[in-house]
Amino acid sequence: MEIGSDGASTPSGCMANLKTAVAAVAWDPPPCVKKEVRRIAELAGASWGSVELLWPQGADQEQRLYFDLNLSCISTMPDTLVVSDSNKIWEEDFDPYTALARFVICKVVEKSAA
């Protein structure tokens, strides 16, 4: 979401909000952000989820604030049909819901076998 002097000028990041879904653009974060998000997930004991961050446009790489860890992030999962440039991040037939379901099934099978 971009915030100007008059307040929010673009929708929030919630994929459940149609305006956001239409405005969403696929983003491959820089390695430093990926590393920090993995560390946040590790500290939280999270296997999956989403992390929200504030990063002022044009700001130094160190000027970012992680402010929300969503461990039940169905509302923030991307809809690959409406996210622009999704083919730059995901393979053509990527379905995040199927990927999540497969992940959960694998975890259940692993725990059952232990």
Steps between C-alpha positions, in 0.01 A plus 500: 500500500634843416434776748517859386449826685121449476509145636486166320516539124489128414317202655638298790678169443211271595423270207142466631447864398404510130670837448823356638477185292458708185794725599737221617830459319726200546823593682815301549651651818873562523710233674525704823119504535470129424762423765328716761156352427638148530652597835169648620322178401764291675470700821121464489518128428302561182500256211304732273334840505558853384685800636407860438752778490523873459777615270491867407533550125854604413617423854829347601496118510521512880187715540231233514264392773349152525170539679273202446554125493196318365505131588148446372542695182227376270394864446851599392559213260537630145243449229730432207225597256493862617859562615680680221839363392438178694686307228819675615470332842299181456484230236208526260266255677594595858207468742587615853201319652608167350860563612378571854277190504790280386725653766246434777441141382878435500529636855211280620656192336840583655349534849297180457813307402700630799 
